[in-house]
Amino acid sequence: MSTTDESQRKVAVVTGGAMGIGASAAHQLAMQGHHVWIADRDVKAATETAANLQTQGYAAQDRK
């Protein structure tokens, strides 16, 4: 992806995105090309979910 394309990427913030429906929503958004920020009270689970998406090649990070 070029820097121009990267600057046009949509960002999705998924609250409660570490597990369950939130994690599924984060995955779907990532598959659609969004840069996903995962926010959750369970910081460890949010980090793990973001890392899982990253290993699949998606742009994701946890929000601490």
C-alpha atoms as an extended CHARMM CRD file, in Angstrom:
* protein
*
        64  EXT
         1         1  MET       CA              0.0000000000        0.0000000000        0.0000000000  PROA      1               0.0000000000
         2         2  SER       CA              1.4460000000        3.3790000000       -0.9450000000  PROA      2               0.0000000000
         3         3  THR       CA              1.6440000000        6.2490000000        1.5240000000  PROA      3               0.0000000000
         4         4  THR       CA             -1.2130000000        7.9500000000       -0.3140000000  PROA      4               0.0000000000
         5         5  ASP       CA             -3.3870000000        4.8620000000        0.0980000000  PROA      5               0.0000000000
         6         6  GLU       CA             -2.3290000000        4.5420000000        3.7340000000  PROA      6               0.0000000000
         7         7  SER       CA             -3.4070000000        8.1140000000        4.5020000000  PROA      7               0.0000000000
         8         8  GLN       CA             -6.8330000000        7.3530000000        3.0120000000  PROA      8               0.0000000000
         9         9  ARG       CA             -7.4050000000        4.2500000000        5.1620000000  PROA      9               0.0000000000
        10        10  LYS       CA            -10.3900000000        4.4520000000        7.4890000000  PROA      10              0.0000000000
        11        11  VAL       CA             -9.8300000000        3.9750000000       11.2060000000  PROA      11              0.0000000000
        12        12  ALA       CA            -12.2610000000        1.9910000000       13.3360000000  PROA      12              0.0000000000
        13        13  VAL       CA            -12.2260000000        2.1430000000       17.1410000000  PROA      13              0.0000000000
        14        14  VAL       CA            -13.8810000000       -0.9430000000       18.5950000000  PROA      14              0.0000000000
        15        15  THR       CA            -14.7810000000       -0.6170000000       22.2710000000  PROA      15              0.0000000000
        16        16  GLY       CA            -15.0820000000       -3.9650000000       23.9850000000  PROA      16              0.0000000000
        17        17  GLY       CA            -13.1000000000       -5.3770000000       21.0810000000  PROA      17              0.0000000000
        18        18  ALA       CA            -10.9600000000       -7.8700000000       22.9660000000  PROA      18              0.0000000000
        19        19  MET       CA            -13.3990000000      -10.7810000000       23.0090000000  PROA      19              0.0000000000
        20        20  GLY       CA            -16.6520000000      -12.1150000000       21.6570000000  PROA      20              0.0000000000
        21        21  ILE       CA            -18.7960000000       -9.9170000000       19.4300000000  PROA      21              0.0000000000
        22        22  GLY       CA            -16.3400000000       -7.0020000000       19.7280000000  PROA      22              0.0000000000
        23        23  ALA       CA            -13.4120000000       -9.1220000000       18.5350000000  PROA      23              0.0000000000
        24        24  SER       CA            -15.5340000000      -10.4340000000       15.6820000000  PROA      24              0.0000000000
        25        25  ALA       CA            -16.4650000000       -6.8760000000       14.6890000000  PROA      25              0.0000000000
        26        26  ALA       CA            -12.7940000000       -5.8420000000       14.8420000000  PROA      26              0.0000000000
        27        27  HSD       CA            -11.8740000000       -8.7380000000       12.5640000000  PROA      27              0.0000000000
        28        28  GLN       CA            -14.6190000000       -7.8970000000       10.0650000000  PROA      28              0.0000000000
        29        29  LEU       CA            -13.5670000000       -4.2410000000        9.9680000000  PROA      29              0.0000000000
        30        30  ALA       CA             -9.9270000000       -5.2190000000        9.4900000000  PROA      30              0.0000000000
        31        31  MET       CA            -10.9270000000       -7.5030000000        6.6070000000  PROA      31              0.0000000000
        32        32  GLN       CA            -12.6930000000       -4.5250000000        5.0210000000  PROA      32              0.0000000000
        33        33  GLY       CA             -9.4310000000       -2.5600000000        5.1100000000  PROA      33              0.0000000000
        34        34  HSD       CA             -9.8750000000       -0.4500000000        8.2260000000  PROA      34              0.0000000000
        35        35  HSD       CA             -7.0210000000        0.2610000000       10.6260000000  PROA      35              0.0000000000
        36        36  VAL       CA             -8.5320000000       -1.1380000000       13.8230000000  PROA      36              0.0000000000
        37        37  TRP       CA             -7.9420000000        0.2550000000       17.3080000000  PROA      37              0.0000000000
        38        38  ILE       CA             -9.1230000000       -2.1410000000       20.0060000000  PROA      38              0.0000000000
        39        39  ALA       CA            -10.2140000000       -0.6430000000       23.3140000000  PROA      39              0.0000000000
        40        40  ASP       CA            -11.1790000000       -2.8390000000       26.2430000000  PROA      40              0.0000000000
        41        41  ARG       CA            -10.9790000000       -2.8790000000       30.0280000000  PROA      41              0.0000000000
        42        42  ASP       CA             -9.0810000000       -6.1470000000       29.7190000000  PROA      42              0.0000000000
        43        43  VAL       CA             -5.8440000000       -4.6680000000       28.3810000000  PROA      43              0.0000000000
        44        44  LYS       CA             -4.1090000000       -8.0490000000       28.0790000000  PROA      44              0.0000000000
        45        45  ALA       CA             -6.9250000000       -9.4970000000       25.9680000000  PROA      45              0.0000000000
        46        46  ALA       CA             -7.0230000000       -6.3530000000       23.7980000000  PROA      46              0.0000000000
        47        47  THR       CA             -3.2880000000       -6.6630000000       23.1780000000  PROA      47              0.0000000000
        48        48  GLU       CA             -3.6710000000      -10.3390000000       22.2710000000  PROA      48              0.0000000000
        49        49  THR       CA             -6.5450000000       -9.6310000000       19.8830000000  PROA      49              0.0000000000
        50        50  ALA       CA             -4.5980000000       -6.8450000000       18.1580000000  PROA      50              0.0000000000
        51        51  ALA       CA             -1.5310000000       -9.0800000000       17.8850000000  PROA      51              0.0000000000
        52        52  ASN       CA             -3.6790000000      -11.8440000000       16.3880000000  PROA      52              0.0000000000
        53        53  LEU       CA             -4.9970000000       -9.4680000000       13.7260000000  PROA      53              0.0000000000
        54        54  GLN       CA             -1.4710000000       -8.2260000000       13.0180000000  PROA      54              0.0000000000
        55        55  THR       CA             -0.1860000000      -11.7670000000       12.4750000000  PROA      55              0.0000000000
        56        56  GLN       CA             -2.9490000000      -12.1760000000        9.8840000000  PROA      56              0.0000000000
        57        57  GLY       CA             -1.5850000000       -9.1220000000        8.0710000000  PROA      57              0.0000000000
        58        58  TYR       CA             -4.1470000000       -6.5600000000        9.2150000000  PROA      58              0.0000000000
        59        59  ALA       CA             -3.4550000000       -3.0940000000       10.6240000000  PROA      59              0.0000000000
        60        60  ALA       CA             -4.5120000000       -3.2320000000       14.2600000000  PROA      60              0.0000000000
        61        61  GLN       CA             -3.3840000000       -2.0640000000       17.6540000000  PROA      61              0.0000000000
        62        62  ASP       CA             -4.6860000000       -1.9890000000       21.1750000000  PROA      62              0.0000000000
        63        63  ARG       CA             -5.5280000000        1.2660000000       22.8800000000  PROA      63              0.0000000000
        64        64  LYS       CA             -4.0640000000        1.4640000000       26.3440000000  PROA      64              0.0000000000
